[in-house]
C-alpha cells in the first residue's frame, strides 16, 4: 500500500477510535528544525494547514524536542492557546504523541470535544497508530516512490502497465506497445498482431523491421508467432545463431535479428493478439525481458476484456449475479513473469486464498456457469474494497486467490480479517435466489513461506482446508 494511503487510513482509524475533533500528523524537517502538517482529518474550519512550527517551541515543538507524550484535560481550563487553530475551539481533551521509528519522524495530535480524558487503553491504541505512522514515514526515506504507490523497483513497471491499460482503443494500445521504454525492454524492433474472430492474425502496427509486414498473415504452427498462438505461452529465442527463424510467416522477407521474443494477449476464452520484440544483438533479449513483456500483455488482456464488457451498476452491499465476465477480474498471470518482477526483487508479496467451503452443494448442477456467477460477485465486491495493488487468480471452480503487494505479514493478517468480516455480512445470489456462502481462508507470504510464487499459491490454497490454529500458529 502507498504510504500516502496508509497514513490517511491510520489517521481515519485514530480519529474514529478517539472520537476526535481533529487528528493531525505533522512531519519533521530536521534541517530547518520545523514541523509541517502532512495529513489530517478535522471537523474544524480553523485548522492551520499551511503553518510550520519550530521544534522546541510551543506545545508541538516541545513534544518533538523531548519526545514525551502530552495529555491534557481542559475541563477546568482554557484551550484557546492551541497553536494549530487560527481561532479558539472548545476542546475538552488532548493527546500529542511523538512519532518515532529509529529517529523522530513527526508528531501526532488528537483532540476531542467529546472526551475530557484519554484512558490508558485509548492511549495505548493511539500510541500504536503513531508507531505505524512512524514505520511508513521511515520507509518513505528508503523508498520515496512508495509515496505514489508501489516499491521503487516495481513502480515504473506498474506505471507503464497502467498507461497501456488506459488506452482508449486498440489502435492507441498498439502504438503504445511500439514505444515501450528502453529502461524496461531494450529492443530494436516491435510488432503488434491482432487476431480476428476467425483466428486470422494480422500485423497492424510495427516499427524497426525495415520491411512491410502488414500483408503477412499469422497462421497456426508457423513461426514464432504461430507457436505462441498454439501454446498460448510466451516464446523467447535469446540467440538465433544466424538460423533463419520464421517469425511471422513463410512469406516474410529474410531478417537478421539475433534475439526474438513474443508474448500473447489472451483471456480465458481466446487469443486476442501478440506482441513481438527483436534485437539485432545475440542475447539482446533475456528471460527478464520476456517476463516484463508477459506481465504487460497479461494486464492488457484483462483491460481489453473490461473495455469490451457493458458497464454494470455499482455494487454496494448485495452484489448481483449479473456481474461482468470473470476474465475482467481474473488475470491470466504468467507465474514466472510475475515472480521475476516481484519475488526476485524482494518486494513484499502475499497470497490470500478464499475457498467456498459449501461449493460442492451449491455448484452441483451447471457447475461452470454457477461458479462463474459466484466468483464474479466475490471478485467484483473485493476489487472495490482492497485499496492496494492486487491480482485475482482462479485456481478452481471453488474459489479465488488474491496476490497482494507492498504490505508486511501483520498488515496482511489485518487485510484477511477485514475480508472475513466483509464477506460474512454480504448477501450473494445464485440464479435469482439468495444463498449463504461459507468461506475458508489461507495465507502464504514471501519470504516466510518460500520464494517460489507457484509454491506460495499452492501453500495458500492448501491452508484453506486447515484449521485456523494450524495456519496462524
C-alpha positions in Angstrom: 0.0 0.0 0.0 1.3 3.5 -0.7 2.4 5.4 2.3 0.0 8.2 1.3 -3.0 5.9 1.5 -1.7 4.1 4.6 -1.2 7.3 6.6 -4.7 8.6 5.6 -6.2 5.2 6.7 -4.3 5.4 10.0 -5.5 9.0 10.6 -9.0 7.9 10.0 -8.7 4.9 12.4 -7.2 7.1 15.1 -10.0 9.7 14.7 -12.7 7.1 14.9 -11.2 5.4 18.0 -10.7 8.6 19.8 -14.0 10.3 18.8 -11.7 13.1 17.7 -12.4 16.6 16.6 -9.1 16.8 14.9 -6.4 14.2 14.1 -3.3 15.7 12.5 0.1 14.3 11.7 3.0 16.7 11.5 6.3 15.6 9.9 9.7 16.8 11.0 12.3 18.6 8.9 15.5 18.3 10.9 17.4 20.6 8.5 15.4 23.7 9.4 14.0 22.4 12.7 10.3 22.6 11.9 7.1 20.6 11.9 4.7 20.7 9.0 1.2 19.3 8.5 1.3 16.1 6.5 -2.2 14.5 6.9 -5.3 15.3 8.9 -8.9 14.6 9.5 -10.8 17.5 11.1 -14.2 18.9 11.8 -12.8 22.4 12.2 -12.6 25.1 9.5 -9.9 26.9 11.5 -7.0 24.3 11.3 -3.8 26.0 10.1 -3.0 23.8 7.2 0.0 25.8 5.9 1.7 26.7 9.2 5.0 25.4 10.3 6.0 25.1 14.0 9.5 25.3 15.4 10.9 22.3 17.2 11.4 23.2 20.9 8.7 26.0 20.8 5.1 25.7 21.8 3.2 22.5 22.6 4.0 20.7 19.4 7.6 21.7 19.3 8.3 20.6 22.9 6.8 17.2 22.3 9.1 16.9 19.3 12.1 18.1 21.2 11.7 15.9 24.4 9.8 13.0 22.7 7.4 12.8 25.6 3.6 12.3 25.1 1.5 15.2 26.3 -2.0 14.6 27.6 -4.3 17.5 28.7 -7.7 17.7 30.3 -9.4 21.1 29.6 -12.5 20.5 31.7 -11.5 23.4 34.0 -9.0 25.2 31.8 -8.9 27.4 28.7 -7.9 25.6 25.4 -7.8 28.8 23.3 -4.0 28.7 23.1 -3.8 25.6 20.9 -1.4 26.7 18.2 -2.7 24.6 15.3 -6.0 26.5 15.3 -6.4 30.1 13.9 -9.4 30.6 16.2 -10.3 29.1 19.6 -12.1 25.8 19.6 -14.0 24.3 22.6 -11.5 21.4 23.0 -12.1 19.2 26.1 -9.3 16.7 25.8 -6.0 16.4 24.0 -3.2 13.9 23.3 0.0 14.8 21.5 2.4 11.8 20.7 5.9 11.9 19.3 6.1 9.7 16.1 9.4 7.9 16.3 10.9 5.0 14.4 14.7 4.9 14.8 14.6 8.7 14.9 12.0 11.4 15.2 9.6 11.3 12.3 6.9 13.7 13.4 4.2 14.5 15.9 0.6 13.2 16.1 -2.1 15.4 17.5 -5.5 14.1 18.6 -8.0 16.4 20.3 -11.7 15.9 21.1 -14.8 17.9 22.0 -16.3 14.8 23.5 -13.6 13.2 25.7 -12.2 15.1 28.7 -9.6 12.3 29.3 -7.8 9.7 27.3 -8.0 6.4 29.1 -4.9 4.1 29.4 -6.5 1.8 26.8 -7.1 4.7 24.4 -3.6 6.0 24.9 -2.2 2.6 24.1 -4.2 2.4 20.8 -3.2 5.9 19.7 0.4 5.2 20.5 0.2 2.1 18.4 -1.2 4.0 15.5 1.6 6.6 15.9 4.2 3.7 15.8 2.7 2.5 12.5 2.8 6.0 11.1 6.5 6.2 12.0 7.1 3.0 10.2 5.6 4.3 7.0 7.4 7.7 7.3 10.8 5.9 7.7 10.0 3.7 4.8 9.5 6.7 2.6 13.0 7.8 3.2 14.3 4.4 2.0 12.0 4.1 -1.0 10.5 7.5 -1.8 8.3 6.1 -4.7 6.2 4.3 -2.1 4.5 7.7 -1.6 3.0 7.2 -5.1 2.0 3.5 -4.8 4.5 0.7 -5.2 8.0 -0.2 -4.1 10.6 1.8 -6.1 11.8 -1.2 -8.2 8.3 -2.1 -9.3 6.7 1.3 -9.7 7.9 2.1 -13.2 6.7 -1.3 -14.5 3.2 -0.7 -12.9 3.1 2.8 -14.2 3.7 1.6 -17.7 1.1 -1.2 -17.4 -1.5 1.4 -16.2 -0.5 3.6 -19.2 -1.2 0.6 -21.5 -4.5 -0.2 -19.8 -5.7 3.4 -20.1 -5.5 3.2 -23.9 -8.9 4.4 -25.3 -8.9 1.9 -28.1 -6.9 -0.9 -29.8 -5.0 1.4 -32.2 -3.7 3.6 -29.3 -2.7 0.5 -27.4 -0.8 -0.9 -30.4 1.0 2.4 -30.8 2.0 2.4 -27.1 3.4 -1.1 -27.4 5.7 0.2 -30.1 7.2 2.7 -27.6 8.0 0.5 -24.6 10.5 2.5 -22.5 14.1 1.2 -23.1 14.5 1.3 -19.3 12.1 -1.7 -19.3 12.9 -3.5 -22.5 15.7 -2.6 -24.9 14.7 -3.8 -28.4 15.3 -2.7 -32.0 12.0 -3.7 -33.5 8.4 -4.3 -32.3 5.3 -5.6 -33.9 1.7 -6.0 -32.7 -0.5 -8.8 -34.0 -4.3 -8.9 -33.6 -6.5 -11.9 -34.2 -10.0 -11.7 -35.6 -12.9 -13.9 -34.6 -11.9 -16.5 -37.2 -8.4 -16.7 -35.6 -6.8 -14.9 -38.6 -3.8 -12.9 -37.3 -2.6 -9.7 -38.9 0.2 -7.3 -38.1 -1.5 -3.9 -37.6 1.5 -1.9 -36.2 5.2 -2.4 -36.4 8.5 -0.4 -36.0 12.1 -1.2 -36.8 11.6 -4.2 -39.2 12.8 -2.3 -42.3 10.2 -4.1 -44.4 6.5 -4.1 -44.9 4.7 -6.6 -42.6 1.1 -5.7 -42.9 0.4 -8.1 -45.9 1.5 -11.1 -43.8 -1.0 -13.4 -42.2 -0.2 -15.2 -38.9 -1.1 -18.9 -39.1 -1.3 -21.7 -36.5 2.0 -23.6 -36.1 4.1 -21.4 -38.4 7.0 -19.5 -37.0 7.4 -18.0 -33.5 4.1 -16.2 -33.7 2.3 -19.4 -34.8 3.9 -21.4 -32.0 2.9 -18.7 -29.5 -0.7 -18.8 -30.9 -1.0 -22.5 -30.5 0.5 -22.8 -27.0 -0.9 -19.6 -25.6 2.5 -19.2 -23.9 5.3 -16.6 -24.4 8.3 -17.7 -26.5 11.9 -16.5 -26.3 14.8 -17.2 -28.7 17.7 -15.4 -27.0 20.2 -16.3 -29.7 19.2 -17.2 -33.3 22.7 -18.4 -34.1 22.2 -16.9 -37.6 19.5 -19.5 -38.1 16.7 -18.3 -40.4 13.9 -18.4 -37.9 10.5 -17.7 -39.2 8.9 -15.0 -37.0 5.6 -14.2 -38.7 5.1 -16.1 -41.9 6.8 -18.1 -44.6 6.3 -15.2 -46.9 8.2 -12.7 -44.7 11.5 -11.2 -46.1 14.7 -12.5 -44.6 15.5 -10.8 -41.3 18.9 -10.6 -39.5 17.8 -10.3 -35.8 19.9 -12.1 -33.2 17.2 -12.3 -30.5 13.4 -12.5 -30.7 10.5 -12.9 -28.3 6.7 -13.0 -28.5 4.1 -12.8 -25.7 0.4 -13.5 -26.1 -2.5 -11.2 -25.3 -5.1 -13.7 -24.3 -8.0 -14.1 -21.9 -9.8 -17.3 -20.6 -11.8 -17.6 -23.9 -9.4 -16.9 -26.7 -6.2 -15.4 -28.1 -6.6 -11.7 -28.7 -3.2 -10.8 -30.0 0.6 -11.0 -29.8 3.4 -8.5 -29.1 6.8 -9.4 -30.8 10.1 -7.8 -29.9 13.5 -8.3 -31.5 17.1 -7.1 -31.2 20.0 -7.2 -33.7 22.4 -8.4 -31.0 22.6 -12.0 -30.0 21.4 -12.5 -26.4 20.0 -9.0 -26.6 16.7 -10.3 -25.1 16.8 -12.5 -22.0 14.3 -14.0 -19.6 13.8 -10.8 -17.5 12.8 -9.0 -20.7 10.4 -11.9 -21.5 8.9 -11.7 -18.1 8.3 -8.0 -18.3 6.7 -8.2 -21.7 4.5 -11.1 -20.5 3.4 -9.1 -17.5 2.4 -6.2 -19.8 0.4 -8.4 -22.1 -1.4 -10.1 -19.3 -2.5 -6.8 -17.8 -3.6 -5.6 -21.2 -5.7 -8.7 -21.8 -7.6 -8.1 -18.6 -8.1 -4.4 -19.5 -9.3 -5.3 -23.0 -12.0 -7.6 -21.7 -13.1 -4.9 -19.3 -13.4 -2.4 -22.1 -15.5 -4.9 -24.2 -17.9 -5.6 -21.4 -21.1 -3.5 -21.0 -20.9 -1.4 -17.8 -22.6 -2.8 -14.7 -24.3 -0.9 -11.8 -22.0 -0.2 -8.8 -22.4 -2.9 -6.1 -22.9 -1.7 -2.6 -23.7 -4.5 -0.2 -25.5 -7.0 -2.3 -23.6 -8.0 -5.4 -25.8 -9.1 -8.2 -25.2 -12.3 -10.3 -25.4 -10.1 -13.4 -21.7 -9.1 -12.7 -19.4 -8.9 -15.7 -17.5 -11.9 -17.1 -14.9 -13.3 -14.8 -12.0 -12.5 -17.1 -12.5 -8.8 -16.2 -11.1 -9.6 -12.8 -9.3 -12.9 -13.1 -6.0 -12.1 -14.7 -4.2 -15.0 -16.5 -0.9 -14.2 -14.8 2.2 -15.8 -16.1 3.6 -17.0 -12.9 7.3 -16.8 -13.8 6.9 -13.3 -15.2 5.2 -12.1 -12.1 7.7 -13.9 -9.9 10.6 -12.2 -11.7 9.2 -8.7 -11.3 8.1 -9.1 -7.6 9.6 -12.1 -5.8 13.0 -11.9 -7.3 13.2 -8.2 -6.4 12.4 -8.8 -2.7 9.3 -6.8 -2.8 6.7 -7.6 -0.1 4.1 -10.1 -1.5 1.5 -12.3 0.0 -1.0 -14.8 -1.4 -4.5 -15.0 0.1 -6.8 -17.9 -0.9 -10.6 -17.7 -0.5 -12.4 -21.0 -0.9 -16.2 -21.6 -0.9 -16.5 -24.4 1.6 -20.0 -25.3 0.6 -19.3 -25.1 -3.2 -19.9 -28.8 -3.7 -23.6 -28.4 -2.7 -24.2 -25.1 -4.5 -22.4 -26.0 -7.7 -23.9 -29.5 -8.1 -25.7 -28.6 -11.3 -24.3 -26.5 -14.1 -21.0 -26.2 -12.2 -19.0 -24.0 -14.5 -21.8 -21.4 -15.0 -22.7 -21.3 -11.4 -19.1 -21.0 -10.4 -18.6 -18.1 -12.9 -21.6 -16.3 -11.3 -20.4 -16.7 -7.7 -16.7 -15.9 -8.3 -17.6 -12.9 -10.4 -19.7 -11.5 -7.5 -16.9 -12.1 -5.0 -14.2 -10.6 -7.1 -16.3 -7.6 -8.0 -17.1 -6.9 -4.4 -13.5 -7.2 -3.2 -12.0 -5.3 -6.2 -13.6 -2.1 -4.9 -12.7 -2.6 -1.3 -9.0 -3.6 -1.2 -7.1 -0.4 -1.7 -3.7 -1.8 -2.9 -2.3 -3.3 -5.9 -3.8 -6.8 -6.3 -4.3 -9.5 -8.8 -7.1 -12.1 -8.9 -6.3 -15.7 -9.9 -8.7 -18.6 -10.3 -7.3 -21.9 -9.0 -10.5 -23.8 -9.3 -14.3 -23.6 -9.5 -14.4 -23.4 -5.7 -12.6 -20.1 -5.0 -10.2 -17.4 -5.9 -6.7 -16.2 -5.0 -5.5 -12.6 -4.4 -1.9 -11.6 -4.8 -1.2 -8.6 -2.6 1.9 -6.4 -2.6 3.5 -3.8 -0.5 2.4 -4.9 3.0 4.2 -6.8 5.7 2.7 -10.0 7.2 1.0 -8.3 10.1 -0.8 -6.0 7.7 -1.8 -8.9 5.5 -3.4 -10.5 8.6 -5.3 -7.3 9.1 -6.5 -7.4 5.5 -7.5 -11.0 5.8 -9.5 -10.1 8.9 -11.3 -7.3 7.2 -12.1 -9.5 4.2 -13.5 -12.2 6.5 -15.7 -9.6 8.2 -16.9 -8.1 5.0 -17.7 -11.4 3.2 -19.6 -12.7 6.3 -22.0 -9.7 6.0 -22.6 -9.7 2.3 -25.5 -11.3 0.6 -24.9 -13.2 -2.7 -27.4 -14.6 -5.1 -27.4 -17.6 -7.5 -29.9 -17.8 -10.3 -32.2 -15.3 -8.5 -32.0 -16.9 -5.1 -30.2 -15.5 -2.1 -27.6 -18.0 -0.8 -25.4 -18.4 2.2 -21.7 -18.8 1.4 -19.3 -20.4 3.8 -15.7 -19.4 3.3 -12.3 -20.8 4.3 -9.1 -18.7 4.1 -5.4 -19.4 3.6 -2.4 -17.1 3.6 1.2 -17.6 2.4 3.8 -14.8 2.3 7.2 -14.2 0.8 9.7 -14.8 2.1 8.4 -16.7 5.2 6.6 -19.4 3.2 9.0 -19.6 0.3 10.4 -17.6 -2.7 8.6 -19.5 -5.4 5.3 -17.9 -6.4 3.8 -21.2 -7.6 4.6 -22.7 -4.2 3.1 -19.8 -2.3 -0.1 -20.2 -4.3 -0.2 -23.9 -3.6 0.5 -23.4 0.1 -2.1 -20.7 0.5 -4.8 -22.8 -1.2 -3.9 -25.9 0.9 -4.3 -23.8 4.0 -7.9 -23.2 3.3 -8.5 -26.8 4.4 -6.5 -26.5 7.6 -7.7 -25.2 11.0 -7.2 -21.6 11.8 -4.9 -22.6 14.7 -2.6 -24.6 12.5 -2.4 -21.8 9.9 -1.7 -18.8 12.3 0.1 -20.8 15.0 
